[in-house]
Amino acid sequence: MKPIKWKLRPYACGDESGIYDLAKRVFTEQPSDRFSKEYWEWEFSKNPDGAANIWVADDHHDIVGHYAVIPRLWKVEGVIRMGSIVVDVMTDDRYRFQGMFAALGKTSLDDSGSKGILFSYGFPIRKEVMPGHLKVGWKHIFDLPILVYPENFTPIFQFYLKNKVVSSIIGFATNSIWRGFNYIKKGFNGVFHQQKGKYTIRSITEFTSDFDQLWERSSKEFQLVASRTKEYLKWRYFDHPYHQYQTLASYHNDKLVGYVVLCEEMILGFECGVIVDIFGNPEYSDALDSLINFAKNQFKKHKNISMIVTMISKSNRYFDKLKQQGFIVSPKCFWFITHTNSDSLVALNIKRLYNHKNWFLTWGDTDTI
């Protein structure tokens, strides 16, 4: 084994270019603008919940490892606590089998705990990193399902069959069956899940104070839910350097009762409409039906979209509403892992952190879309 020449140290101003270079070598599947000065500052220094706690592995001024803990406020058992999302964990392939991954994780998470960041969570998508996470003390709690609503089966069959004629024939037949099935299901749901109120859906361009009021009312529904204040929502969706989001808000007699955040994204070679985040007042539960249905109609206007997708934790009314609206659980999923950074969390009943029924998570809680 090569002698270890690297040393761990906290991030220092000026490390950015070395971090960009490492990321481009490690995350080859990511878009190029993901590793720009603008994006880096947005994600790691302008986050309203606090600047990231970053540790790097340095080999004579060459950044060869990186571990970023981004503070994220959570409501835990009704009390606001500081959690964090861990992103961009990476090590240079030239330094494999030297214990760098585990050393970075332990040092960074211990340091974060000492700074009051009680727990961390992440959404690893590469199988090869899981042993390293588990070695540091992460726990794989559950998987987050990806739900899909097919809009056009033809591009999907073309992707897999590679034959346009056959794909068009099968796609046309499948589209007809799928639309007929959903027409019948829509009528069935209309009988048993009638909307109680009239809702007005508006596309908004700013997050106003009523979003804070909605957060305060609606967050009481969950044991573990990330903060969705107007300040955070503005940073996450309106200030994003390259993703373009649309936010639809639902009103009942001019009272904000829910919202949904949408975007379009290429996923597995398909152009998809994505429901990134959805949140609503439980007193107006049927407002979710209006929001989901409106989002589906928005995406239907774009003929290039093959499917509508979303990711959301199970065991909540949001998941149930999406299934009632025709979304189906796909074979794809995200792993969800957590790490306890401080003994202070034990007093909050740590078992709640490991119970999937307590979590409310959407795609907006990740940093991928």
ZADO-719297 format. One line per field, with one value per residue (C-alpha): chain; x, y, z; residue in one letter; residue number from 1. Coordinates in Angstrom, 3 decimals. Layout:
BEGIN
unit	(A  ...)
u	(X  ...)
v	(Y  ...)
w	(Z  ...)
code	(a  ...)
pos	(NUM  ...)
//
This chain:
BEGIN
unit	(A  A  A  A  A  A  A  A  A  A  A  A  A  A  A  A  A  A  A  A  A  A  A  A  A  A  A  A  A  A  A  A  A  A  A  A  A  A  A  A  A  A  A  A  A  A  A  A  A  A  A  A  A  A  A  A  A  A  A  A  A  A  A  A  A  A  A  A  A  A  A  A  A  A  A  A  A  A  A  A  A  A  A  A  A  A  A  A  A  A  A  A  A  A  A  A  A  A  A  A  A  A  A  A  A  A  A  A  A  A  A  A  A  A  A  A  A  A  A  A  A  A  A  A  A  A  A  A  A  A  A  A  A  A  A  A  A  A  A  A  A  A  A  A  A  A  A  A  A  A  A  A  A  A  A  A  A  A  A  A  A  A  A  A  A  A  A  A  A  A  A  A  A  A  A  A  A  A  A  A  A  A  A  A  A  A  A  A  A  A  A  A  A  A  A  A  A  A  A  A  A  A  A  A  A  A  A  A  A  A  A  A  A  A  A  A  A  A  A  A  A  A  A  A  A  A  A  A  A  A  A  A  A  A  A  A  A  A  A  A  A  A  A  A  A  A  A  A  A  A  A  A  A  A  A  A  A  A  A  A  A  A  A  A  A  A  A  A  A  A  A  A  A  A  A  A  A  A  A  A  A  A  A  A  A  A  A  A  A  A  A  A  A  A  A  A  A  A  A  A  A  A  A  A  A  A  A  A  A  A  A  A  A  A  A  A  A  A  A  A  A  A  A  A  A  A  A  A  A  A  A  A  A  A  A  A  A  A  A  A  A  A  A  A  A  A  A  A  A  A  A  A  A  A  A  A  A  A  A  A  A  A  A  A  A  A  A  A  A)
u	(0.000  1.224  2.330  -0.347  0.669  -2.669  -3.914  -7.417  -8.227  -11.253  -12.164  -10.282  -11.167  -9.511  -10.111  -12.997  -11.022  -9.469  -12.896  -14.344  -11.533  -11.996  -15.767  -15.397  -13.145  -15.411  -18.942  -18.664  -22.436  -23.238  -23.886  -20.884  -22.600  -23.037  -19.396  -19.264  -18.464  -22.083  -23.495  -20.891  -21.624  -25.382  -25.258  -22.469  -22.341  -25.721  -27.939  -30.205  -29.853  -26.089  -22.858  -21.640  -19.163  -16.619  -13.557  -11.038  -8.142  -5.100  -2.020  0.500  -2.157  -3.959  -7.572  -8.034  -11.025  -14.129  -17.012  -19.687  -22.263  -24.931  -27.004  -30.743  -33.334  -35.820  -38.847  -38.167  -41.032  -42.393  -39.085  -36.794  -33.437  -30.383  -29.903  -27.909  -27.688  -24.365  -23.503  -20.606  -18.715  -15.795  -12.267  -9.704  -9.443  -5.653  -5.982  -8.212  -7.772  -6.107  -9.066  -9.713  -13.480  -14.011  -11.565  -13.285  -16.702  -15.782  -13.884  -16.510  -19.499  -17.814  -16.911  -20.465  -21.853  -19.592  -21.053  -24.641  -25.594  -27.411  -27.868  -27.099  -28.913  -28.138  -29.403  -26.523  -27.131  -23.894  -23.714  -19.934  -20.098  -22.459  -19.795  -17.849  -20.933  -21.849  -18.294  -18.564  -21.820  -24.518  -27.723  -29.765  -33.293  -35.515  -35.825  -37.662  -39.839  -40.014  -43.585  -44.311  -47.284  -46.655  -47.760  -46.490  -45.264  -43.855  -40.505  -40.137  -40.521  -38.176  -35.528  -35.642  -36.622  -34.554  -37.133  -39.284  -41.987  -42.537  -42.267  -44.879  -47.363  -46.898  -46.782  -50.062  -51.804  -50.395  -51.277  -54.880  -55.184  -53.521  -55.784  -58.868  -57.793  -57.196  -60.506  -62.322  -60.187  -60.843  -64.581  -64.215  -62.165  -64.636  -67.335  -65.316  -62.902  -64.939  -63.375  -65.082  -63.891  -63.317  -59.652  -57.909  -54.512  -52.038  -48.496  -46.470  -43.262  -42.451  -42.866  -44.870  -45.443  -48.432  -45.974  -44.511  -48.010  -48.674  -45.415  -46.333  -49.768  -48.851  -45.589  -47.501  -48.631  -45.191  -42.640  -39.697  -40.032  -37.522  -38.182  -40.131  -40.137  -40.480  -36.775  -35.718  -38.155  -36.893  -33.290  -34.071  -36.278  -36.112  -32.393  -31.172  -28.364  -29.526  -32.738  -35.950  -38.887  -42.562  -44.480  -48.247  -50.106  -53.604  -55.966  -59.317  -61.122  -57.707  -56.165  -53.019  -53.662  -50.915  -48.342  -46.472  -43.071  -42.479  -39.629  -38.625  -35.616  -33.944  -34.050  -32.666  -32.811  -36.440  -37.740  -39.827  -42.083  -41.026  -43.096  -40.181  -42.033  -45.611  -46.947  -50.368  -52.627  -54.122  -57.393  -57.793  -56.637  -58.511  -56.519  -53.735  -56.004  -56.399  -52.661  -51.655  -54.304  -53.311  -49.643  -50.510  -52.456  -49.533  -47.165  -49.669  -49.276  -45.699  -45.863  -42.150  -42.663  -42.785  -43.726  -44.373  -42.241  -41.922  -40.190  -41.885  -41.762  -44.486  -46.974  -48.520  -51.543  -49.380  -48.203  -51.786  -53.093  -50.522  -51.492  -55.170  -54.265  -52.784  -49.122  -47.496  -44.473  -41.499  -38.627  -36.303  -35.743  -33.362  -31.605  -32.125  -29.434  -29.002  -26.189  -26.407  -23.730  -24.401  -25.439  -27.901  -30.230  -30.596  -32.708  -35.135  -35.876  -33.432  -35.761  -37.918  -34.993  -34.982  -38.733  -39.665  -43.245  -42.026  -40.311  -41.774  -39.416  -39.763  -37.357  -36.935  -35.151  -32.308  -29.809  -30.185  -33.099)
v	(0.000  3.476  5.600  8.022  11.553  13.308  15.117  16.076  19.702  22.013  23.799  27.063  29.920  29.217  25.457  25.820  25.273  22.088  20.858  21.598  19.648  16.657  16.670  16.683  13.619  11.739  12.749  12.332  11.857  15.294  18.367  20.655  23.684  21.627  22.457  26.200  29.088  30.262  26.859  26.242  29.559  28.966  25.482  25.819  29.439  31.079  28.400  30.270  27.465  28.013  27.633  24.100  22.384  21.005  18.855  17.987  15.611  17.593  16.091  18.937  21.513  19.084  18.425  14.644  14.137  16.076  15.737  18.434  18.711  21.291  22.533  21.997  22.995  20.285  20.086  17.087  16.133  19.665  21.422  23.076  21.299  21.537  18.575  18.410  16.822  15.307  15.826  15.481  12.810  12.036  10.681  10.526  7.023  7.207  7.066  4.031  1.578  4.199  4.748  8.248  7.851  6.673  9.197  12.081  10.906  10.380  13.653  15.733  14.266  14.444  18.062  18.816  17.264  19.475  22.484  21.601  19.710  16.841  14.472  14.060  12.326  11.470  9.865  7.785  6.579  4.635  1.165  1.295  4.046  2.240  0.091  3.269  4.994  2.011  1.824  5.422  4.702  5.596  3.548  2.615  3.184  2.757  3.346  6.262  5.092  6.888  7.125  7.502  8.529  7.562  10.197  8.572  4.965  5.221  6.893  4.409  1.427  3.070  3.427  -0.286  -1.922  0.298  -0.223  2.800  0.905  -1.788  0.796  3.026  0.156  -1.143  2.406  3.371  0.280  0.755  4.464  3.626  1.019  3.302  6.258  4.071  2.669  6.145  7.411  4.657  5.194  8.934  8.289  5.809  8.265  11.011  9.041  8.099  11.041  14.104  17.495  19.370  22.839  25.076  25.811  28.411  27.403  30.181  30.179  32.341  34.337  34.943  33.213  35.525  35.523  33.186  30.401  30.747  30.462  27.378  25.828  26.406  24.818  21.946  20.836  19.676  16.676  15.026  13.946  14.673  17.294  19.724  23.444  24.986  28.665  31.324  32.158  28.579  28.030  31.160  29.985  26.405  27.113  30.720  31.323  28.040  28.744  26.506  24.586  26.336  25.613  26.474  26.815  26.400  27.559  26.481  28.987  28.552  31.903  33.613  31.557  29.624  25.938  24.180  24.319  22.113  22.734  21.437  21.211  19.309  17.015  14.299  11.097  7.792  9.172  10.323  13.856  13.915  16.285  16.225  16.984  18.184  19.197  19.255  20.535  21.396  22.177  18.908  20.745  21.060  17.575  17.499  20.543  18.055  16.429  19.782  20.470  17.029  17.094  20.621  19.592  16.607  18.876  21.318  18.583  17.162  20.371  19.327  16.455  15.705  14.587  10.787  10.534  12.485  11.398  12.169  10.798  10.809  8.871  6.333  6.163  9.585  11.053  12.587  9.170  7.886  10.860  10.331  6.672  7.633  9.997  7.145  7.223  3.815  2.747  2.140  -0.317  2.674  4.138  6.241  4.864  6.983  6.919  8.817  9.417  10.607  13.282  14.182  12.415  15.283  13.578  10.582  12.709  13.298  9.564  8.415  5.547  8.077  8.782  5.149  4.771  5.387  6.304  9.464  11.020  13.303  13.542  14.682  15.138  18.728  17.474  16.159  18.258  16.285  18.166)
w	(0.000  -0.857  2.101  3.298  2.391  2.738  5.817  6.883  7.540  7.558  4.348  3.802  1.475  -1.855  -1.806  -4.261  -7.473  -6.098  -4.991  -8.466  -10.132  -7.815  -8.341  -12.133  -11.912  -9.498  -10.547  -14.297  -14.643  -13.214  -15.443  -15.872  -14.296  -11.117  -10.340  -10.831  -8.480  -8.608  -7.697  -4.988  -3.265  -3.496  -1.965  0.590  1.753  1.071  2.617  5.089  7.665  7.843  5.893  5.221  7.521  5.049  5.587  2.887  2.406  1.311  -0.341  -0.542  -1.554  -3.845  -2.765  -2.970  -0.661  0.349  2.849  3.145  5.946  5.106  8.092  7.745  10.309  11.231  13.440  15.675  17.987  17.704  18.462  15.906  15.904  13.703  11.403  8.191  4.785  3.720  0.050  -2.381  -0.447  -2.725  -2.734  -5.514  -6.995  -6.721  -2.933  -2.592  0.299  2.497  4.828  3.544  3.123  6.694  8.147  6.401  7.542  11.196  11.499  9.719  11.571  14.993  14.314  13.177  16.368  18.473  16.640  17.528  14.365  16.063  13.146  9.464  6.651  3.060  -0.129  -1.549  -5.083  -5.605  -4.052  -3.673  -1.025  1.350  3.136  3.916  5.316  7.479  8.817  10.042  11.879  9.374  9.470  6.429  7.723  4.688  0.957  -0.594  -3.476  -6.801  -8.045  -11.754  -13.814  -17.468  -19.961  -23.151  -23.288  -26.836  -25.921  -23.065  -25.383  -27.900  -25.213  -24.375  -27.699  -30.046  -32.813  -33.678  -35.606  -32.977  -30.186  -31.824  -32.195  -28.649  -27.284  -28.964  -27.579  -24.075  -24.075  -24.980  -22.219  -19.658  -20.471  -20.300  -16.962  -15.524  -16.890  -14.999  -11.903  -11.996  -11.981  -9.130  -7.056  -7.833  -6.045  -2.969  -2.708  -3.536  -2.907  -0.110  -1.034  -4.012  -4.554  -6.664  -8.066  -8.867  -10.185  -7.805  -8.208  -4.527  -1.196  1.038  4.809  4.488  3.570  7.077  8.512  6.374  7.601  11.244  10.837  8.546  10.177  13.265  11.250  11.361  13.955  11.644  8.899  7.402  7.703  4.831  5.740  3.055  3.414  2.839  -0.038  -1.798  -1.525  -2.534  -5.550  -6.726  -6.107  -7.589  -10.091  -12.942  -12.186  -13.210  -10.913  -11.041  -7.785  -7.770  -4.677  -3.641  -2.008  -0.293  -0.034  -0.502  2.307  1.357  2.036  0.062  -2.692  -5.136  -6.780  -10.312  -12.806  -15.930  -15.881  -17.933  -15.858  -17.178  -20.705  -20.472  -20.298  -17.140  -15.304  -11.655  -8.588  -6.472  -3.324  -2.066  1.244  2.588  5.499  6.830  7.546  3.748  2.817  -0.490  -1.650  -2.415  -5.013  -6.775  -6.691  -7.989  -10.706  -11.752  -11.896  -14.102  -16.466  -16.585  -17.707  -20.211  -22.204  -22.996  -25.501  -25.076  -21.466  -21.187  -17.543  -14.382  -11.434  -7.761  -4.694  -1.302  1.934  2.645  5.525  4.964  3.197  0.447  -0.694  -0.592  -2.585  -5.336  -5.671  -5.807  -8.666  -10.717  -9.691  -9.421  -7.391  -9.700  -9.098  -8.611  -5.163  -3.101  -0.059  3.015  5.703  8.957  11.416  15.037  15.528  19.151  22.331  22.860  20.431  22.711  25.061  22.171  21.855  19.200  18.234  16.397  14.084  12.989  12.421  8.783  9.736  11.476  8.463  5.808  2.837  -0.760  -3.655  -2.498  0.625  -1.544  -3.493  -6.742  -8.358)
code	(m  k  p  i  k  w  k  l  r  p  y  a  c  g  d  e  s  g  i  y  d  l  a  k  r  v  f  t  e  q  p  s  d  r  f  s  k  e  y  w  e  w  e  f  s  k  n  p  d  g  a  a  n  i  w  v  a  d  d  h  h  d  i  v  g  h  y  a  v  i  p  r  l  w  k  v  e  g  v  i  r  m  g  s  i  v  v  d  v  m  t  d  d  r  y  r  f  q  g  m  f  a  a  l  g  k  t  s  l  d  d  s  g  s  k  g  i  l  f  s  y  g  f  p  i  r  k  e  v  m  p  g  h  l  k  v  g  w  k  h  i  f  d  l  p  i  l  v  y  p  e  n  f  t  p  i  f  q  f  y  l  k  n  k  v  v  s  s  i  i  g  f  a  t  n  s  i  w  r  g  f  n  y  i  k  k  g  f  n  g  v  f  h  q  q  k  g  k  y  t  i  r  s  i  t  e  f  t  s  d  f  d  q  l  w  e  r  s  s  k  e  f  q  l  v  a  s  r  t  k  e  y  l  k  w  r  y  f  d  h  p  y  h  q  y  q  t  l  a  s  y  h  n  d  k  l  v  g  y  v  v  l  c  e  e  m  i  l  g  f  e  c  g  v  i  v  d  i  f  g  n  p  e  y  s  d  a  l  d  s  l  i  n  f  a  k  n  q  f  k  k  h  k  n  i  s  m  i  v  t  m  i  s  k  s  n  r  y  f  d  k  l  k  q  q  g  f  i  v  s  p  k  c  f  w  f  i  t  h  t  n  s  d  s  l  v  a  l  n  i  k  r  l  y  n  h  k  n  w  f  l  t  w  g  d  t  d  t  i)
pos	(1  2  3  4  5  6  7  8  9  10  11  12  13  14  15  16  17  18  19  20  21  22  23  24  25  26  27  28  29  30  31  32  33  34  35  36  37  38  39  40  41  42  43  44  45  46  47  48  49  50  51  52  53  54  55  56  57  58  59  60  61  62  63  64  65  66  67  68  69  70  71  72  73  74  75  76  77  78  79  80  81  82  83  84  85  86  87  88  89  90  91  92  93  94  95  96  97  98  99  100  101  102  103  104  105  106  107  108  109  110  111  112  113  114  115  116  117  118  119  120  121  122  123  124  125  126  127  128  129  130  131  132  133  134  135  136  137  138  139  140  141  142  143  144  145  146  147  148  149  150  151  152  153  154  155  156  157  158  159  160  161  162  163  164  165  166  167  168  169  170  171  172  173  174  175  176  177  178  179  180  181  182  183  184  185  186  187  188  189  190  191  192  193  194  195  196  197  198  199  200  201  202  203  204  205  206  207  208  209  210  211  212  213  214  215  216  217  218  219  220  221  222  223  224  225  226  227  228  229  230  231  232  233  234  235  236  237  238  239  240  241  242  243  244  245  246  247  248  249  250  251  252  253  254  255  256  257  258  259  260  261  262  263  264  265  266  267  268  269  270  271  272  273  274  275  276  277  278  279  280  281  282  283  284  285  286  287  288  289  290  291  292  293  294  295  296  297  298  299  300  301  302  303  304  305  306  307  308  309  310  311  312  313  314  315  316  317  318  319  320  321  322  323  324  325  326  327  328  329  330  331  332  333  334  335  336  337  338  339  340  341  342  343  344  345  346  347  348  349  350  351  352  353  354  355  356  357  358  359  360  361  362  363  364  365  366  367  368  369)
//
